[in-house]
Amino acid sequence: MISFPHFRVSGSAFERGKQLGQLAKQQIVHNIETYKALFLEMAQVKWEAARAHSVQYIPWIERYDVEILEEIKGISEGAEQDLLDLIVLNARSEIITNLAGVDISSDGCTSMAAVPEMTKSKEMLLGQNWDWNNRVKPGMIVLEINQAPRPTILMVTEAGIVGKIGMNSEGVGVCLNFLGTSEREIGVRAPWDFKQQNTSASGWTGSASNERHLCQLPDRP
């Protein structure tokens, strides 16, 4: 079985992002190029239109958690990719939904959990499948984030996306399911919400954005 590259980052939010950008530049570039094609094929959305639309998310990210924006800026510098390309990558689901010129799938993924009382080992089990396009596979990574004093995060993500499926050192795990909506609003999107959740020590503290699914760890990944 092919495993995903495993990267570890630490330091300030910007430093963590820059480290990741340097370590996973190949995967980040792959993801940007892949989504340029997928946006057009799936939703008839041109990348430049997506970039223009993504500008609206920046003040929302900053208000929600300035560290998340700093981390994205660090990824941009480390990978030598334009900041708006990284914002689009992180807001990909919302942008496709809001700008799509055709009907697109409005659901996907299946998550499951088994509480300790129901498992042989008396441990919590958490898992999910990920219903998505196989072309993103070369851009997938396992990311370990040391963000002391916040919990350490371990997650599987598309390189360049700051919050995804995973768990943290306080025992909080996050999975995601894509659920469609007829609403078209700008706000905090899933990866940022998931990131915030991954940073917490007590569980879900935010609200999912329009149509997203993400597995984030408490307080902040």
C-alpha positions in Angstrom: 0.0 0.0 0.0 1.3 3.5 -0.9 1.6 5.8 2.1 1.4 9.6 2.0 4.5 11.7 2.8 4.7 12.6 6.5 5.8 16.1 7.4 6.4 17.7 10.8 6.3 21.5 11.5 6.6 23.7 14.6 7.2 27.3 15.7 4.9 30.3 15.1 2.0 30.1 12.8 3.9 31.8 10.0 7.0 29.6 10.6 4.9 26.5 10.5 3.3 27.5 7.3 6.7 28.4 5.7 8.2 25.1 6.8 5.3 23.2 5.2 5.5 25.3 2.1 9.1 24.3 1.7 8.7 20.7 2.6 5.6 20.0 0.6 6.1 22.4 -2.3 5.7 19.6 -4.9 2.4 18.5 -3.4 1.1 22.1 -3.1 1.9 22.9 -6.7 0.3 19.7 -7.8 -2.9 20.6 -5.9 -3.1 24.1 -7.3 -2.7 22.8 -10.9 -5.2 19.9 -10.2 -7.9 22.3 -9.0 -7.4 24.7 -11.8 -8.4 21.8 -14.1 -11.2 20.4 -11.7 -12.8 23.8 -11.3 -13.2 24.2 -15.0 -14.2 20.6 -15.6 -16.6 20.2 -12.7 -18.1 23.6 -12.3 -17.1 25.7 -15.4 -15.2 28.1 -13.0 -12.0 29.7 -14.4 -9.1 30.0 -11.9 -8.9 33.8 -12.3 -12.6 34.1 -11.3 -11.9 31.9 -8.3 -9.0 34.0 -7.3 -11.0 37.2 -7.6 -13.8 35.6 -5.5 -11.4 34.3 -2.8 -10.3 37.8 -1.8 -13.6 38.1 0.2 -12.5 35.3 2.5 -9.4 37.0 3.8 -11.0 39.3 6.4 -13.2 36.5 7.6 -10.2 34.2 8.2 -8.4 37.0 10.0 -11.3 37.8 12.3 -11.9 34.1 13.0 -8.3 33.2 13.8 -5.4 35.4 12.7 -3.0 32.5 13.2 -4.7 30.6 10.4 -4.2 33.5 8.0 -0.5 33.7 9.1 -0.1 30.1 8.4 -1.5 30.4 4.9 0.8 33.3 4.3 3.7 31.2 5.5 2.7 28.4 3.1 2.5 30.9 0.3 6.1 32.1 0.9 7.6 28.7 1.6 6.1 27.2 -1.5 6.7 30.3 -3.6 3.0 30.4 -4.7 0.7 33.4 -4.8 -1.3 33.9 -1.7 -4.6 34.0 -3.6 -3.9 30.6 -5.1 -3.6 29.3 -1.5 -6.8 31.0 -0.4 -8.6 29.4 -3.4 -7.2 26.0 -2.4 -8.5 26.4 1.1 -11.9 27.7 0.0 -12.3 25.3 -2.9 -15.6 23.8 -1.9 -17.3 27.1 -1.2 -16.0 28.7 -4.3 -17.1 25.8 -6.6 -20.5 25.9 -5.0 -20.9 29.7 -5.2 -19.6 30.1 -8.7 -20.6 26.9 -10.4 -22.1 27.3 -13.8 -23.5 23.8 -13.7 -25.1 21.5 -11.1 -22.5 19.7 -9.1 -22.7 16.9 -6.6 -23.9 18.1 -3.2 -22.9 15.2 -0.9 -20.0 12.8 -0.3 -18.0 10.9 2.3 -19.2 8.7 5.1 -18.0 9.1 8.7 -18.4 6.6 11.5 -17.6 6.3 15.2 -17.8 3.6 17.8 -17.9 4.6 21.5 -15.7 2.7 24.0 -18.7 0.8 25.4 -19.2 -0.8 22.0 -15.6 -1.8 21.1 -13.7 -4.9 22.2 -10.7 -2.8 23.3 -12.9 -0.3 25.1 -11.4 2.5 23.0 -13.1 5.1 20.9 -12.9 4.3 17.1 -13.3 7.1 14.5 -13.0 6.7 10.8 -14.3 7.8 7.4 -14.0 7.2 3.7 -13.3 10.1 1.4 -15.4 10.4 -1.8 -13.3 12.6 -4.0 -11.4 12.8 -7.3 -8.4 10.4 -7.5 -6.3 13.1 -9.2 -5.6 14.7 -5.8 -3.9 11.6 -4.4 -0.3 12.8 -5.3 -1.0 16.0 -3.3 -2.1 14.2 -0.1 0.2 14.3 3.0 0.2 13.4 6.7 0.9 16.5 8.7 2.0 16.8 12.3 1.7 20.2 13.8 3.5 21.2 17.0 1.8 24.4 18.1 2.5 24.7 21.8 0.8 25.7 24.0 -2.1 24.5 21.9 -2.5 20.7 21.3 -0.4 18.9 18.8 -2.3 17.9 15.7 -2.0 14.9 13.4 -4.0 15.0 10.2 -4.4 13.9 6.7 -4.8 16.8 4.3 -4.3 18.0 0.8 -1.0 19.9 1.0 -1.7 23.6 1.3 -5.1 23.2 3.0 -4.7 24.1 6.7 -7.5 21.9 8.3 -8.7 18.4 7.4 -9.3 15.0 8.8 -7.4 14.1 12.0 -6.9 14.3 15.8 -5.0 16.1 18.4 -3.0 15.3 21.5 -6.0 16.1 23.8 -7.9 13.1 22.2 -10.2 15.2 20.0 -10.8 13.7 16.5 -12.5 15.3 13.5 -14.1 13.8 10.4 -16.0 15.5 7.6 -18.9 15.0 5.3 -19.8 17.2 2.4 -23.5 18.4 2.7 -24.9 20.7 0.1 -27.0 23.8 0.7 -28.9 26.3 -1.3 -27.4 29.2 0.6 -24.6 31.3 -1.0 -22.8 33.3 1.6 -19.3 34.3 2.4 -17.9 33.3 5.8 -15.6 30.9 7.6 -15.1 27.8 5.5 -14.6 24.3 6.6 -10.8 23.9 6.6 -10.4 27.0 8.8 -13.2 25.8 11.1 -11.6 22.3 11.2 -8.3 23.8 12.0 -9.8 25.7 14.9 -11.4 22.6 16.1 -8.2 20.6 15.9 -6.6 23.2 18.1 -9.1 22.9 20.9 -8.9 20.6 23.9 -12.6 20.0 24.4 -14.2 19.4 21.0 -16.3 21.2 18.5 -16.3 24.9 19.1 -17.3 26.4 15.7 -19.8 26.0 13.0 -19.3 24.4 9.6 -19.4 26.8 6.6 -21.9 26.6 3.8 -21.1 23.2 2.2 -18.1 21.9 3.8 -17.1 18.7 5.5 -13.7 18.7 7.3 -12.2 16.9 10.1 -10.6 19.4 12.4 -8.9 19.1 15.7 -9.9 21.2 18.7 -8.4 24.6 19.4 -6.3 24.8 16.4 -4.3 22.8 14.0 
